[in-house]
Amino acid sequence: MFQVRHDEPEYAFLKDTGSNEKNCYGKTIQTIDESSELHGKSLNINADSGVGENPDRYKQHGFHFTADNCIGCHACEAACSEKNDNPAHIAFRSVGYVEGGTYPDFKRINISMACNHCDDPVCLKGCPTRAYTKFAEYGAVLQDPDICFGCGYCTWVCPYNAPQLDPVKGQVSKCNMCVDRLEVGLKPACVSACLGNALNFGVIESKPENREQAKTEIPGFPRTDITHPNIRFQQTRTLPNEMTRTDSMAVKYHKNSESDSYEPVVDRKKGIQRHWNFSKLRSREDPLVIFTLVSQAVIGAFLLMFVGNLAGIEAMQQVVNSPAYLPMIFIMLAIEAVALFLSTMHLGKPHRFYRAFNNLRYSPVSREVAGIAVFFNSLGGYFLASLFDLPLAQQASVIFGYAAAISGPIAIYFMHKIYRIEARPYWNHWQVLTAFFGNMLTLGGLLTAVVFTPVFIYNAQSVSELLQLVSLLMAGGLTVEAVGHVFHARDLNVRGREGSVSYYEQVTTFGKTYILRNTLLLVNILTAIVLVFISDGSAMSLALWAVFVASVLLMALIGRAMFYVMVVPTTMPGAFFWKNKGFEEHARESGLAKMPQVGVIADVH
């Protein structure tokens, strides 16, 4: 058990202040009954089998933060990092701030934030490895870094930026509520270290001594309906109607006159000038750009050939009967294998990739991986069975073919579900579905045309029917994608909040790139329609096809790269240096990141 110092100050001990039966969200504060088989079990902290004697052990605990008292000294950060032996670039608890008003009536609110050990932890449901557990003891949400394989999906779904991905260790870790201290009656280290008596801890809904409020909202704190976080606030000072952030995020908080709460809106502090910023299209998610595009292309190409042949479409029957058909399947397997390799190497611990199947019940990541695995293996089985003329092999090829044709679209559906995250409003739109399935049609048709057009020409076969069919398919896919983009842009502005901030970044930071993507999309739709009528195999039509292929590929790469870098999550405000992406970019460009004390490391992967 944790060793209590003989001179531990009184304020470091938990207080028995009584508690309600239910919290403000209507959930029972008592986590389990005494009759439960989980009652009286050890947490086995550091292999210690002791059981704490805290009378409130099976009640949901949480933090209470009095914003009026916080002086921004960062003592809570330091205590947390020291106790957990965190490197300089990782902080389970961090202090940011928002400010507003004008001199001399200028107001600033510091906000100290760690994991909120939510009633409905989306990190637990999203994690494919099941590294998270919601414990009956104190209601703590604990994460096991040894199980984690470093995909970082929990950092996407958490609205409060609590899980911390360490690119050096290749794993996620986070606040563990200092359950070892709770077991012996002590408050968490961050609370004990607070100089201003701003941070407190106890059974949720029990107000600390000399506190009047237990609010669920404060300016700068993300919406609470996603996870029902277990943190309460007191903030009694009168504030301006608008509070701004000092980090580079184009977000400010405006007071809603009806609800009296502060809502995130666009802060146009970067102006309205459009930029290219091609270099900023690169991100940690570059392997996922390739993986998603290639997977959609391979699935689309197989569906076109397999289903087209079953439907009796002459062009596809010629493709399937072509001597290049099985080599084409092998090529598809090869490029999909490369995409899977890149996706796996994107993990912090690639050798633990098999843990992705651990959470099929809840995690869309697990379901996507399962769907892609079924498709890839079915496609491989189809290829191997098709190599033989034996009746049994032919029957097997049909079974594998149907399995691949069914599992492919299902995999893309679950691929899209990964990004339907409430904490990332830019992604949480049906446009993701139209983009992914539109790309399936577009890139699948493109892949088929690129491989079989030279084969048909070499064999003196007419390519007109093939190219006309593919042009029609690609026109449909591009149109589906365009419709999604139109409604996406409209809805982002209508919904407001962080989604409108993403749109602002899209038309300013990447404004010229955004126009280029949209122009290419429109031109490609018109070109595809024209090619439906003029694809006769002539030199002119083939030359136009070559330009069309290059244009579609460029559009797809730009669009998918923007998809990953444009998202603005619901997250806590940072400070001028700490937790500021603008400063992190400057530190990497200037060489400051080479000094570990700066707390910024170079991007990996």
KENU-529979 format. One record per residue: residue in three letters; x, y negated, z negated of N, C-alpha, C in turn. Coordinates in steps of 0.1 Angstrom, whole numbers, plus 5000, padded with zeros to 4 digits. Layout:
N
ALAXYZXYZXYZ
...
***
This chain:
605
MET500850125000500050005000500949875000
PHE500349775005501049645005501449604991
GLN502649554989503149514976502749374973
VAL502049354962501649224958502749164949
ARG503149044952504148974944503648944930
HIS504548954921504148924907503748774905
ASP504248684914503848544912502948504924
GLU502148594929501248554940500248444935
PRO500148334942499248234937497748274938
GLU496948214930495548244929494848234942
TYR495148124950494448094962494648204973
ALA495648294971495948394981495048514979
PHE494248524968493448644965492048614971
LEU491348724975490048714980489048684968
LYS488048604971487048564961485748644963
ASP485148684952483848754953482748644952
THR482248604964481248484964479848534968
GLY479648664968478348714972478148704987
SER477148774992476948765007475448795010
ASN475148755022473748785027473648925032
GLU472448965035472249105041472549105056
LYS472248995063472448985077473248855081
ASN473948865092474648745096473748655105
CYS474248545110473348455118472948515131
TYR473548625135473148685148472148795145
GLY471748815133470848925129471349055127
LYS472749065126473349195124473649215109
THR473449345105473649375091475149355087
ILE475449285076476749265072477449385066
GLN476649465059477149595054477449685066
THR478649735068479049805080478549955080
ILE478650015068478150155066477650175052
ASP476850275050476350315037477250405030
GLU477150415017477950495009477850645013
SER476750685019476550825023477250855036
SER477750755043478450785055479750865053
GLU480050945063481251025062482450945064
LEU482350815069483450725070483850665057
HIS482950665048483150595035484250665027
GLY485150575022486150625013487350685021
LYS487450665034488550715041489750615041
SER490950665042492150585043492350525057
LEU492850405057493250345070494550395075
ASN495250465066496650515069497550415075
ILE497550295068498450195072499950225070
ASN500750225080502150265079502250405072
ALA501350495076501350635071501050645056
ASP500550535050500150535036498750585035
SER498450685027497150745026496250685016
GLY496750575010495950504999494750445004
VAL493750434995492450374999492250244990
GLY491950134996491850014989490550014980
GLU490649934969489549934959488749804961
ASN488849734972488149614974486649644974
PRO485849584965484349614965483649574977
ASP484149484985483549444998484249515010
ARG484849625008485549695018484649725031
TYR483449755028482549795039481549685043
LYS482049555042481249445047482049375058
GLN481349315067481949245078482649115072
HIS483949105075484648985070484948895082
GLY485248775079485648675090486348555085
PHE486748475094487548345090486548235089
HIS486848135081486148015080487147895082
PHE486847805091487847705095487247565093
THR487847485084487347355082488247255090
ALA487647215101488447135110488846995104
ASP488046945095488346815089489646825081
ASN490046945077491246955068492546985076
CYS492447045088493547095095494446975099
ILE495746985095496746875099497646915110
GLY497447035116498247075127499647105124
CYS499947165112501347195108501847325114
HIS500947415119501247545125501847635114
ALA501647615102502047705091501347845093
CYS500147845097499347965099499948045110
GLU500347975121501048045132502348115127
ALA503148035120504448085116504248205106
ALA503348195097503148305087502648435095
CYS501748415104501248535112502448595120
SER503148515127504248565135505348635127
GLU505648575115506648635107506248765101
LYS504948775097504448905091504449015102
ASN504048975114503949075125505149085133
ASP506249015130507549025137507348995152
ASN506548895155506348855169507448785175
PRO507748805188508748725195508248585197
ALA509048495202508648355203507548335213
HIS507448415223506448395233505148455230
ILE504948515219503748585215503248525202
ALA501948485201501348435189499948485188
PHE499648565177498348615175497448505170
ARG497948405163497148285159497848165165
SER497148075171497647955177496847835174
VAL497447715173496747595170496747505182
GLY495547465187495447375198494647255193
TYR494347165201493547045197492846975208
VAL491746905205491046825214491046685208
GLU490846585216490946445211489946355219
GLY489546245213488646155220488546025213
GLY487845935220487745795214488845705219
THR488845585215489845485218490345415206
TYR491545365207492145295196491245175192
PRO491045155179491645225167490745335163
ASP489645365169488745465164489045595173
PHE490145645171490645765179490545895170
LYS489945995175489646115167490346235174
ARG490846325165491546445170491146565161
ILE490846675167490446795160491446905163
ASN492146955153492947075155492147195153
ILE492447295161491647425160492647535159
SER492547605148493447725146492647855149
MET493147935158492348045163493148175165
ALA492548285160493148415163491948505167
CYS492048635165490948725169489848705159
ASN488648705165487448685157486748805152
HIS487248925156486749055151485249055153
CYS484849045166483449015169482549135166
ASP481249105165480249205163480149295176
ASP480249235188480249305200481549285208
PRO482549355204483849325210484049375224
VAL484049275234484149315248485549375251
CYS486549345243487849405245487749555243
LEU487049595233486849745230486149815242
LYS485149755247484449815259485249805272
GLY485949705273486749685286487949765287
CYS488549795276489849865276489750005281
PRO490450035292490350175298491050285290
THR491950245281492750345274492150375260
ARG491050305256490450315243491450285232
ALA492250175234493250135224492550055213
TYR491350015215490649935205489650015197
THR489549985184488550045175487949945166
LYS486649945165485949855155485749945142
PHE486449905132486449985119485349945110
ALA484850035102483950005092484549925081
GLU485849945079486549865068486749725073
TYR486049635066486049495068485549445082
GLY485049545090484549505103485749475112
ALA486949515109488149475117488149545131
VAL488449465141488749525154490249535156
LEU490649665155492149685156492549745169
GLN493749715173494249765186495549835184
ASP495749945191496950025189497850005202
PRO498949925200499849905211500450025217
ASP500550135209501150255214500250325224
ILE498950305223497950365233497850285245
CYS497950155243497850055254498850085265
PHE498450075278499450085289499649955296
GLY499149845291499549715296498849665308
CYS497649705310496849655322496449505320
GLY496249465308495849335305494349305306
TYR493549405309492149375312491449315299
CYS491849355287491249295275491549145275
THR492649095280492948955280492048885290
TRP491548955300490548895309489148875302
VAL488748985296487348985291487148905278
CYS488148885270488048815257487848665260
PRO486748605254486448465257487448375249
TYR488148435239488948345230490448365231
ASN490848445241492348455244493048525232
ALA492348615225492948675213493948785216
PRO493648875225494648975228495848915236
GLN497048955232498248895238499048995246
LEU499148975259499949065267501449025267
ASP502249115262503649095262504349155274
PRO504749075284505249135296506649205294
VAL507349165283508549235280508449375275
LYS507549395265507249525260506249605269
GLY505549535277504549595286503349645279
GLN502849575269501749615261501049495255
VAL499749515251498949415244499049435229
SER498949335221498849345207498049225203
LYS497549225190496749115186496649105171
CYS495849015165495648995151494949125146
ASN495449175135494949295129494149265115
MET493849145113493149095102493949115089
CYS495149145090496049175078495349275069
VAL494849385075494049485066494849535055
ASP496149545057497049595046496949495034
ARG496849365036496649275025495249275020
LEU494249295028492949305023492749425014
GLU493449535017493249655009493649634994
VAL494549534992495049504978494449374973
GLY493449324980492749204975493349074979
LEU494249074989494848944993494248895006
LYS494148765008493748715021494748735031
PRO494448725044495448735055496548635053
ALA497648665059498848575057498648435062
CYS497948425073497748285079496948205069
VAL495948265063495048185053495848145041
SER496648235036497548215024498548105027
ALA498948085039499947995043499447855046
CYS498147835048497547715052497747605041
LEU498347495046498747385037497547295034
GLY496647275044495647185042494347235037
ASN494347365033493047425028492047425039
ALA492447445052491547445063491047585066
LEU491947675065491647815069491247895057
ASN490147965057489748055046489248185052
PHE488948285043488548415047487748485037
GLY486748565041485948635032484848705039
VAL483848755032482748825038481948715046
ILE481648755058481048655068479748605062
GLU479448475065478348395060478448355046
SER479548395039479748335025480648215026
LYS480048105022480847975023481947975013
PRO483147935017484247915007483847804997
GLU484647794986484347694976484547554982
ASN483547464978483547324982483347314997
ARG482647405003482247395017480747385019
GLU480347305028478847285030478347355043
GLN479147375052478747425065479347565069
ALA478647635077479147755082478647765097
LYS479047675105478547665119479247765128
THR478647795138479247895148479947815160
GLU479847685160480347615171481147495166
ILE482047455175482947335173483447295186
PRO483647165188484147115201485447195205
GLY485447255217486547325222486447475220
PHE485447525212485347665210484347725220
PRO484747835227483847885237482547935232
ARG481647965241480248005238480348135229
THR479348155221479448265211478448375215
ASP477648365225476648465228477248585235
ILE478548575240479148685247479448795237
THR480048765226480648865217480148855202
HIS479448745199479148715185480348725176
PRO481248625177482448625169482248595154
ASN483048655146482948645131483948535127
ILE483548415130484248295125483248185123
ARG483348105112482447995110483247865108
PHE482647755110483247625110482647525101
GLN483447435096482847315091483547195097
GLN482747105102483346985108482246875106
THR482546785096481546685092481846545098
ARG483046515102483446385107482646355120
THR482246235122481546195134482546185145
LEU482146245157483146245168482546175180
PRO483446135189482946065202482146165210
ASN481446115219480646205228481446285237
GLU482746255239483546325248484946355242
MET485346485242486546525237487446585248
THR488646555249489546605260490646695255
ARG491146775264492346855261493546795266
THR494746815259495946765263496746865272
ASP496346985273496947085281496547055296
SER497047135305496847115319495447155324
MET494747225316493447275320492447155323
ALA491847155334490947045338489547055332
VAL489547065318488347085311488246985300
LYS487146925298486846845287485446885281
TYR485146825270483946875263482946755260
HIS481746765266480846655265479646695256
LYS479246605247478146625238476846635245
ASN476146745243474746755248473846685238
SER473146585243472246505234471146585229
GLU470646685235469546765231469946865220
SER471046945223471447045214472447005203
ASP473046885206474046825197475346905197
SER475546995207476747075208477547025219
TYR478847065219479747015230479847125240
GLU479747085253479847185264480947155273
PRO481647255279482747225288482347165301
VAL482947065306482647005319484046975326
VAL483946935338485146915346485846785341
ASP487146795339487946675337488746645349
ARG488446545356489046515369490346435367
LYS491146485358492446405354493446425365
LYS493246525374494246555385493846475397
GLY492846395397492346325409491646405418
ILE491446355430490646435441491546465453
GLN492846435452493646465464493846615466
ARG493746655479493846795483495346825485
HIS495646955481497047005483497047145489
TRP498247185494498347315499498647415488
ASN499847395481500247475470500347625473
PHE500947655484501047795488501847875478
SER502847805472503747875462502947915450
LYS501847845446501047875434500047985437
LEU500048035449499148145452499748275447
ARG501048275444501648395438501248405423
SER501048525419500648545405501048685401
ARG500848715388501148845383500248955389
GLU499148905395498148995401498449025416
ASP499548985421499949015435499749155439
PRO500149255431499949395435498449425436
LEU497549365428496149385430495549325442
VAL496149215447495749165460495949265471
ILE497149335471497349435481496449565479
PHE496349605466495649725463494149705467
THR493549595464492049585467491849575482
LEU492649495489492549485503492749615511
VAL493849685507494149815514493049915511
SER492649925498491650025495490349995502
GLN489949875503488749835511488849865525
ALA490049845531490249875545490250025548
VAL490850105539490950245541489550305540
ILE488750265530487450315528486550275540
GLY486650155544485850105555486150185568
ALA487450205571487850275583487350415583
PHE487450485572486950625571485450635573
LEU484750545566483250535568482850515582
LEU483550425589483250395603483450515612
MET484550585610484850705618483950825614
PHE483850855602483150975597481650955599
VAL481050845595479650825596479250795610
GLY480150725617479850695632479850825640
ASN480750915637480751045644479451125641
LEU479051125628477751195624476551135631
ALA476651005632475450925638475450945653
GLY476451005659476451025674476850905682
ILE477550815676478050695683479250745692
GLU479150715704480050775714481550735711
ALA481650605708483050555706483750625694
MET482950645684483450715672483650865675
GLN482850925683483051065687484351075695
GLN484650975703485950985710487150965701
VAL486950885690487950865680488250995673
VAL487151055668487351185660487951295668
ASN487551295681488151405690489451365696
SER489951255693491251205698492451285690
PRO493551315697494651375690495251285680
ALA494951155680495451065670494651055658
TYR493551135657492551115646493251165633
LEU493751285633494351335620495651255616
PRO496451215626497551125622497050995616
MET495850945621495250825615494850845601
ILE494250965598493850995584495151005575
PHE496251055581497451065573497950925570
ILE497950835580498350695579497550625568
MET496250655568495350595557495750645544
LEU496050775543496450835530497750765525
ALA498650745535499950695532499850545526
ILE499150465534499050325529498250315516
GLU497250395514496550395502497350445490
ALA498250545493499250585483500150475479
VAL500650395489501450275486500750175477
ALA499450155481498650055473498450105459
LEU498150235457498050295444499350285436
PHE500450305443501750295436501950145431
LEU501650045439501749905435500849875423
SER499649925424498649905413499149965400
THR499750085401500250155389501450085384
MET502350035392503549965388503249825382
HIS501949785385501549655379501249665364
LEU501149795359500949815345502149785337
GLY502049755324503149735316503949865313
LYS503149975313503750115311503150205322
PRO503750195333503250275345503250425342
HIS504150475334504150615332502950665323
ARG502150575318500950615310499750585319
PHE499850595332498750555341497550645338
TYR497750775334496650875333495650835322
ARG496050735313495150695302494050605308
ALA494050575320493050495326491650555326
PHE491650695325490450765325489750775311
ASN490350715301489950745287488550685283
ASN488150585291486950505287485950495298
LEU485550615304484550615315483250565310
ARG482950575297481650545292481350395293
TYR482450315291482150165290483050085300
SER484250125303485150035310484950045325
PRO484749935332484649935346486049975353
VAL487149945345488449985350488550135351
SER488150205341488150355341487250405353
ARG486150345355485250395365485750365379
GLU486450245381487050225394488150315397
VAL489050345387490150435388489550575392
ALA488550615385487950745388487350755402
GLY486750645406486150635420487250645430
ILE488250565429489350565438490050705438
ALA490250765427490850895426490051005433
VAL488750995431487851095438487951075453
PHE487850945458487950915472489350965478
PHE490450925471491750955476491951105477
ASN491551175467491751325467490751395477
SER489551335479488651395489489151365503
LEU489751245505490351215518491551315521
GLY492351335510493451425512492951575515
GLY491951615508491351745510490751755524
TYR490151645529489651645542490751655553
PHE491851585550492951595560493551735560
LEU493751795549494351925548493452035554
ALA492152025551491252125557491052115572
SER491151985577491051965591492252015599
LEU493352045593494452105600494252245605
PHE493252315599493052455603491752475610
ASP491752575619490552605627489652715620
LEU490052755609489352865602487952815598
PRO486952895599485552855595485452805581
LEU486152865571486152825558486752685556
ALA487852665564488552535563487652425569
GLN486852455580485952355586484852325577
GLN484352425570483252395560483852305549
ALA485052335544485652255534485852105539
SER486252095551486451955556485251875556
VAL484051945559482851875559482451825545
ILE482651915535482351885521483251775516
PHE484551785519485451675515485151545522
GLY484751555535484351435542483151365536
TYR482151435532480951375526481351325512
ALA482251395505482651345492483351215493
ALA484251195503484951075505484050965509
ALA483050995518482150895523481250845512
ILE480950925502480050885491480850815480
SER482050865477482750815466483450675470
GLY483750655482484350535486483550405483
PRO482350395488481550275484481250265469
ILE481150385462480950375448482150315441
ALA483350355446484650305440484650145442
ILE484250105454484249955457483249885448
TYR482149945445481149885436481749875422
PHE482449975417483049965404484249875404
MET484849865415485949765417485449625415
HIS484249595420483649465419483149445405
LYS482749545398482249535384483349495375
ILE484649525378485749485370485749335368
TYR485349255378485449115378484149045374
ARG483149115371481849055366481949025351
ILE482848935348483148905334482548765330
GLU481848765319481248645314482248545310
ALA483348595305484448495301485148435312
ARG484848475324485548425336484448385347
PRO483748275345482548235353482848235368
TYR484048205372484348205386484248335393
TRP484448445385484348575390482948635388
ASN482248585378480948645374479848595383
HIS479948645396478948605406478848715417
TRP477648735422477548845432478348825445
GLN479048705446479948685457481048785457
VAL481448835446482548935445482149055453
LEU480849095451480349215458480349195473
THR479849075478479849055492481249045498
ALA482148985490483548975495484149115496
PHE483949205487484549335487483949425498
PHE482649425499482049505509482149445523
GLY482149305523482449245536483849275541
ASN484849275532486249315536486249465540
MET485449545534485449685537485049705552
LEU484049625556483649635570484649575580
THR485149455576486049375584487349445586
LEU488049475574489349535575489249685579
GLY488249755576488049895581487949895596
GLY487149805602487049795616488349755622
LEU489049665616490349615621491349725622
LEU491449805611492449915610492150015621
THR490850045623490550145633490850095647
ALA490649965650490949915663492449905665
VAL493149865655494649855657495349985660
VAL494850095654495450225656494950285670
PHE493650275673493150355684493150285697
THR493250155697493250075710494550115718
PRO495750115712496850165720496750315724
VAL496150395716496050535719495150555731
PHE494050485731493050495742493750445755
ILE494450335754495050275766496150375771
TYR496850435762497950535766497350655773
ASN496150695768495450815774494550775786
ALA494650645790493850595801492350605798
GLN491950595786490550585782490050445781
SER488750425783488150295782488150255767
VAL488550125764488550075750487349985748
SER486549955758485549855757484449895747
GLU484050015747482950055737483550055723
LEU484750095721485450095708485549955703
LEU486049865711486349725707485049645705
GLN484049675713482749605711482049655698
LEU482149785695481549835683482249775671
VAL483649775671484349715660484149565658
SER484049495670483849355669482449325662
LEU481449405666480149385660480249415645
LEU480949515641481049555627481849445619
MET482849395625483649285619482849155618
ALA482149125628481249005627480349015616
GLY479749135614478849155602479549145589
GLY480749205588481449195575481849045572
LEU482348975582482748835580481548745576
THR480448775582479248695579478748725565
VAL478748845561478448885547479348805537
GLU480648805540481548735532481248585532
ALA480948535543480748385544479448345536
VAL478448425537477248395529477548395514
GLY478348495510478648495496479448365492
HIS480348325500481148205497480248075496
VAL479348065505478447945505477647945492
PHE477048055488476248055476477148045463
HIS478348095464479248085453479647945450
ALA479947865461480347725459479147645453
ARG477947675458476847605454476547635439
ASP476547765435476247805422477247755411
LEU478547745415479547705406479247565401
ASN478847475410478547335406477247325399
VAL476247415402474947405395475147455381
ARG475847565379476047625366476847535356
GLY477847465362478747385354479747465346
ARG480147415334481047485325482347515333
GLU483047625329484347655335484247695349
GLY483047735354482947765368483047645377
SER482547535373482747415380484147365380
VAL484847395369486247365368487047435378
SER486747565380487347645390487147585404
TYR485947545406485647485420486447355422
TYR486547275411487347155412488747185415
GLU489347285409490747325412490847375427
GLN489747445431489747495444489747395455
VAL489147275453489047175463490047065461
THR490947075450491946975448493347045449
THR493647125438494947185437495247275450
PHE494147345454494247425466493347385477
GLY493047245477492047195486492347225501
LYS493547205506493847225520493947375523
THR494347455514494347595515492947645516
TYR492047595508490647635508490047595521
ILE490347485526489747445540490347535550
LEU491547575549492147665559491447795559
ARG491247855547490547975545489147975551
ASN488447865548487047855553487047835568
THR488047765574488047745588488347875595
LEU489347945590489648075596488448165595
LEU487748165584486548255583485548215594
LEU485248085596484248045606484748085620
VAL486048055623486548085636486548235638
ASN486848315628486848455630485548515633
ILE484448455626483148495629482748475644
LEU483048355648482748315662483548395672
THR484848425669485648505677485148645678
ALA484748705667484248845667482948855675
ILE482148745675480848755683481248745698
VAL482248655701482648655715483248785720
LEU484048845711484648975715483649085717
VAL482449075711481449175713481149185728
PHE481149065734480749055748481849065759
ILE483149035754484249025764485249135762
SER485049225752486149325750485949435761
ASP486649405772486549505783487949575786
GLY488849545777490149605779491149525788
SER490649415793491549325801492649265793
ALA493649215800494749155793494349035784
MET493348955790492948845782492248875769
SER491348985770490649025758491549085748
LEU492549165753493449225743494349115737
ALA494749015744495548905738494648825728
LEU493448805731492548745721492348835708
TRP492348965711492249055700493449045691
ALA494649035697495849025689495848905680
VAL495448785686495348665678494248685667
PHE493148745670492048775661492548855649
VAL493348955651493849045641494748965631
ALA495648885637496548805628495748705620
SER494748645626493948545619493148615608
VAL492548725610491748795599492648835588
LEU493848885591494748935580495248815572
LEU495548695579495948575571494848525562
MET493648525568492448485560492248575548
ALA492348705550492148795539493148785528
LEU494448765532495448745521495348615514
ILE495048505521494848375514493648385505
GLY492548445510491348445502491448525490
ARG492148645491492248735479493248675469
ALA494248615474495248545465494548435457
MET493748355464493048245457492048305447
PHE491448415450490548485441491148505427
TYR492348535427493048565414493548445407
VAL494048345414494648225408493648115405
MET492448125411491448015409490648025396
VAL490648145390489748165378490148085366
VAL489248015360489447935348488648005337
PRO489348075327488548145317487948055306
THR487048115299486548045287487648065276
THR488347965272489447985263489647875254
MET490447885244490747785234491647675240
PRO491447555236492447445240493847475235
GLY494847445243496147445238496647315233
ALA497947295233498547165229499347115240
PHE500147005238500846945248501947035254
PHE502647115245503647205249503147345247
TRP502647385235502247515232500947555239
LYS500947675245499847735252499347635263
ASN500247575269499947485280500547535293
LYS499747585303500247645315501047545323
GLY500747415322501447315329502947305324
PHE503047315311504447315305505147445308
GLU504447555308505047685311505647685325
GLU504947625335505447615349506647525349
HIS506647415342507747325341508947395335
ALA508747475324509847545317510547645326
ARG509747715335510347805344511047745355
GLU510547625360511247555371512447485366
SER512447435354513647355349514647445342
GLY514347565339515347645332515147655317
LEU514147575312513947575297513547715293
ALA512847795302512347925298513548015294
LYS514747985298515848065294516248065279
MET515647965273515947945258514748015251
PRO514948125244513848195238513048115228
GLN513648015222512847935212511747855218
VAL511847835232510847755239509447835239
GLY509547965238508348045238507748075252
VAL508548055262508048085276509048175282
ILE508548285289509448375296509048375310
ALA509948415319509748425333508648525336
ASP507948495347506848595351507548725355
VAL506848835352507348965356506349025365
HIS506749145371505849215381505749115393
***
